[in-house]
């Protein structure tokens, strides 16, 4: 893999039949890209921008550029943080959209991280039984994760992402300049999902991450563009083959997530960033795979080292393993009463395993001294 | 049209590609049909029956028959009435489904009228991003309306059906015996939608309704089966060509509904049954069509007479026409700022019209003495 190839890629196509769309990559051209994209959508009556308050400067750029189109626009600011993915907040959004006279030819423009994308995406999916929406992710995590796949939703008090829809965006715009103001901790949280793509699908990409860890941490523009584009390509390959998570293939993207969701639930979605929980979850999943004789200790260490190099947490001891096990039973991947784990066989490949016992899971959760 | 043909039809197929499904018709065989249908769905982990308290005897039949399958089952009873289609109630359903350990291989079984179907359908569409659901309509209105088309949803305080999803059932079972306990007023409300199919699509069917009005009011089994099957066939023809209401064709099913939704909103969805509001709306729409020179006075009278023969209301004077006009502007059929009306050109055919002025609409709303 030559990083300069991917860094010059300006578009990744996600092929989903009549629900296909493109991800456009740019650097410092957000305003013109947004105008171009909206113009490509056909008749539009009105725009509802749903945005994270924290990215207000980017929202101003978007609003100003869109004024050229002489369309009525409304902006609704939402706080980022998992707490916003609530029934109360989605109900508030629906009512605000109605007050803004949102109609079936309106387009929802989501500007922010994963929380905003999930929330605005579900608002778009459910308002008037479905509106078009344009996604503008402004965190590394959202760029490489929620920009591909159409998963939208909210949390219930006892379960994350339990309510929602598969709802594909009409287009996605990723402008790396929007990362300029992203805090380092948030940035590193995004790196956890990027490491995940290497472990589940692409050993070469994993090697690239190892070889360029310093440049990546320093946000080197060429490296940055490469890892985002490659992550989107990898995720698109999976989603194209299993859009609605029915064949089991798409489940591989949940590597580390069964543990991560339980950890997030145990901390009331507050303390850890999603990518941090995923980093911990990947480490636990690797340990579980070792226990089951699927994966080596050496590879577990190799994954651990890369996560640590990206300054990500890899252990969790603030809840009892038994509590986490119980929370996992609420995971929506539980199917026919069976909890499935995605576990690595080697770096670059994972498999789906059921029949994991409580004792085995608890052993993997326990902090191990090595 | 020979009524005995349709009355012996046991199945109507709704062709929607990978979302195709069948409506099975039966008389007094609900229990065995439900078992047969669930068995045809592939692996099922668990059943969530969401049912109207008022049809408890039918629910008991279903529960008992399903016990043969040795599947875990939970039943959630909901009050019928538009008031149940609220954000609070859907949130309550989501949480109850989670507590019942509903997973992605669960099947939602909706037993009741339109309100239950809309609510349970949206719960199925949104829980875990989409579960299979089996619809068992137990009112005439739900049998001929919500059993075809996949519209699900809830109301916002200021707008009916504003939040929801297009979510096709996996199967529908219509057993006419479930109508035995249906109150006459509810039964007649269903007849309004049946008259609608005649006006918008099938002059012969309209003539059949005129010629057999007495038998229909007496719930003659052969007539009853015929009018339900024919209504489902007509609706399926439309939905198959425009599943998501994008080409404009499906909008013809909304004949009378722009007025009806405003009337229902003005009475806080409480006073009139949906079919009653539709009967009034059809009469107003016909008057509007006459004003616009599209439709004759004679045909308006013919429609009026049939509605009156079915003892349906045809006028509404409990709100000002200006108030109704204002409420119509919130209708989700408003597109690109334009309110569209579905208006008849003759009995058996309607067209979509925009550009109706406030004065014209108000004139059509006013009670006219003839």
Interface residues (C-beta under 8 A of the other chain):
Chain A: X43 X45 X46 X87 X91 X94 X95 X98 X101 X103 X104 X105 X125 X126 X127 X128 X129 X130 X151 X153 X156 X157 X158 X159 X162 X163 X164 X165 X166 X244 X245 X329 X330 X332 X333 X334 X335 X336 X337
Chain B: X43 X45 X46 X87 X91 X94 X95 X98 X101 X103 X104 X105 X125 X126 X127 X128 X129 X130 X151 X153 X156 X157 X158 X159 X162 X163 X164 X165 X166 X244 X245 X329 X330 X332 X333 X334 X335 X336 X337
